[in-house]
Amino acid sequence: MERRELEQTIERIEAAIADIRPFLNADGGDITLEEVTADGVVRVRLHGACTSCAMSPMTMKAGVEEAIKRVAPQIKAVEAVNLGAVV
């Protein structure tokens, strides 16, 4: 991705995360964008209750990944990173 395209993509991803954040906050969790790689992988960090929730994988796939890919279809994958490890 070119720099300008990357900046626009990050803006769209941040907006998508802002849209789903209230749902995570309602359950005691949160999410932040950590990185968008040059090869189209988005890395997010889950916080609070989301780090230990058994539903986190479903939230990542059906919620976070879907929301991000809707606004940035060029994204290949969305990964959750916690404490330096990919979850």
Short mmCIF file of the C-alpha atoms (twelve columns), coordinates in Angstrom:
data_MODEL
# 
_entry.id   MODEL 
# 
loop_
_atom_site.group_PDB 
_atom_site.id 
_atom_site.type_symbol 
_atom_site.label_atom_id 
_atom_site.label_alt_id 
_atom_site.label_comp_id 
_atom_site.label_asym_id 
_atom_site.label_seq_id 
_atom_site.Cartn_x 
_atom_site.Cartn_y 
_atom_site.Cartn_z 
_atom_site.pdbx_PDB_model_num 
ATOM 1  C CA . MET A 1  0.000   0.000   0.000  1 
ATOM 2  C CA . GLU A 2  1.160   3.491   -0.755 1 
ATOM 3  C CA . ARG A 3  1.480   5.906   2.145  1 
ATOM 4  C CA . ARG A 4  -1.653  7.932   1.324  1 
ATOM 5  C CA . GLU A 5  -3.691  4.770   0.758  1 
ATOM 6  C CA . LEU A 6  -2.434  3.385   4.067  1 
ATOM 7  C CA . GLU A 7  -3.396  6.604   5.891  1 
ATOM 8  C CA . GLN A 8  -6.899  6.507   4.401  1 
ATOM 9  C CA . THR A 9  -7.248  2.830   5.258  1 
ATOM 10 C CA . ILE A 10 -6.209  3.465   8.867  1 
ATOM 11 C CA . GLU A 11 -8.783  6.276   9.120  1 
ATOM 12 C CA . ARG A 12 -11.527 3.959   7.869  1 
ATOM 13 C CA . ILE A 13 -10.425 1.167   10.227 1 
ATOM 14 C CA . GLU A 14 -10.390 3.556   13.200 1 
ATOM 15 C CA . ALA A 15 -13.932 4.642   12.288 1 
ATOM 16 C CA . ALA A 16 -15.091 1.011   12.096 1 
ATOM 17 C CA . ILE A 17 -13.531 0.295   15.490 1 
ATOM 18 C CA . ALA A 18 -15.227 3.387   16.933 1 
ATOM 19 C CA . ASP A 19 -18.567 2.024   15.684 1 
ATOM 20 C CA . ILE A 20 -18.165 -1.309  17.482 1 
ATOM 21 C CA . ARG A 21 -16.442 0.051   20.602 1 
ATOM 22 C CA . PRO A 22 -19.714 0.824   22.481 1 
ATOM 23 C CA . PHE A 23 -20.728 -2.834  22.232 1 
ATOM 24 C CA . LEU A 24 -17.401 -3.957  23.691 1 
ATOM 25 C CA . ASN A 25 -17.529 -1.234  26.376 1 
ATOM 26 C CA . ALA A 26 -20.997 -2.438  27.409 1 
ATOM 27 C CA . ASP A 27 -19.469 -5.798  28.333 1 
ATOM 28 C CA . GLY A 28 -16.470 -4.268  30.129 1 
ATOM 29 C CA . GLY A 29 -14.036 -4.503  27.224 1 
ATOM 30 C CA . ASP A 30 -12.366 -2.294  24.665 1 
ATOM 31 C CA . ILE A 31 -10.261 -2.497  21.517 1 
ATOM 32 C CA . THR A 32 -7.422  -0.484  20.013 1 
ATOM 33 C CA . LEU A 33 -5.760  -0.572  16.628 1 
ATOM 34 C CA . GLU A 34 -2.133  -1.623  17.003 1 
ATOM 35 C CA . GLU A 35 -0.894  -1.974  13.425 1 
ATOM 36 C CA . VAL A 36 -1.762  -2.262  9.776  1 
ATOM 37 C CA . THR A 37 0.973   -4.174  7.968  1 
ATOM 38 C CA . ALA A 38 2.115   -3.507  4.419  1 
ATOM 39 C CA . ASP A 39 0.692   -6.871  3.360  1 
ATOM 40 C CA . GLY A 40 -2.828  -6.053  4.605  1 
ATOM 41 C CA . VAL A 41 -2.998  -7.544  8.084  1 
ATOM 42 C CA . VAL A 42 -4.689  -5.540  10.828 1 
ATOM 43 C CA . ARG A 43 -3.588  -6.158  14.394 1 
ATOM 44 C CA . VAL A 44 -5.849  -5.038  17.221 1 
ATOM 45 C CA . ARG A 45 -5.486  -5.292  20.975 1 
ATOM 46 C CA . LEU A 46 -8.420  -6.345  23.126 1 
ATOM 47 C CA . HIS A 47 -8.672  -4.853  26.618 1 
ATOM 48 C CA . GLY A 48 -10.568 -5.468  29.833 1 
ATOM 49 C CA . ALA A 49 -13.137 -8.240  29.868 1 
ATOM 50 C CA . CYS A 50 -12.422 -9.009  26.191 1 
ATOM 51 C CA . THR A 51 -9.005  -10.458 27.014 1 
ATOM 52 C CA . SER A 52 -10.440 -13.393 28.942 1 
ATOM 53 C CA . CYS A 53 -13.872 -13.764 27.371 1 
ATOM 54 C CA . ALA A 54 -14.665 -17.131 25.812 1 
ATOM 55 C CA . MET A 55 -16.601 -15.299 23.078 1 
ATOM 56 C CA . SER A 56 -13.571 -13.245 21.959 1 
ATOM 57 C CA . PRO A 57 -12.841 -15.434 18.903 1 
ATOM 58 C CA . MET A 58 -16.438 -15.034 17.727 1 
ATOM 59 C CA . THR A 59 -16.347 -11.294 18.432 1 
ATOM 60 C CA . MET A 60 -13.144 -11.024 16.397 1 
ATOM 61 C CA . LYS A 61 -14.508 -12.941 13.407 1 
ATOM 62 C CA . ALA A 62 -18.155 -11.899 13.274 1 
ATOM 63 C CA . GLY A 63 -17.772 -8.404  14.692 1 
ATOM 64 C CA . VAL A 64 -14.371 -6.819  14.382 1 
ATOM 65 C CA . GLU A 65 -13.108 -8.492  11.198 1 
ATOM 66 C CA . GLU A 66 -16.430 -8.042  9.406  1 
ATOM 67 C CA . ALA A 67 -16.625 -4.344  10.353 1 
ATOM 68 C CA . ILE A 68 -13.054 -3.682  9.235  1 
ATOM 69 C CA . LYS A 69 -13.314 -5.598  5.956  1 
ATOM 70 C CA . ARG A 70 -16.564 -3.783  5.161  1 
ATOM 71 C CA . VAL A 71 -14.752 -0.413  5.164  1 
ATOM 72 C CA . ALA A 72 -11.394 -1.718  3.921  1 
ATOM 73 C CA . PRO A 73 -11.928 -4.729  1.620  1 
ATOM 74 C CA . GLN A 74 -8.215  -4.860  0.765  1 
ATOM 75 C CA . ILE A 75 -7.487  -6.117  4.300  1 
ATOM 76 C CA . LYS A 76 -6.576  -9.804  4.208  1 
ATOM 77 C CA . ALA A 77 -6.804  -10.654 7.919  1 
ATOM 78 C CA . VAL A 78 -7.539  -9.232  11.342 1 
ATOM 79 C CA . GLU A 79 -5.599  -10.567 14.329 1 
ATOM 80 C CA . ALA A 80 -5.913  -9.915  18.040 1 
ATOM 81 C CA . VAL A 81 -2.655  -9.418  19.881 1 
ATOM 82 C CA . ASN A 82 -2.454  -9.554  23.670 1 
ATOM 83 C CA . LEU A 83 0.675   -9.377  25.756 1 
ATOM 84 C CA . GLY A 84 2.816   -9.789  22.671 1 
ATOM 85 C CA . ALA A 85 1.167   -13.010 21.540 1 
ATOM 86 C CA . VAL A 86 -1.228  -13.474 18.661 1 
ATOM 87 C CA . VAL A 87 -4.484  -14.924 19.936 1 
# 
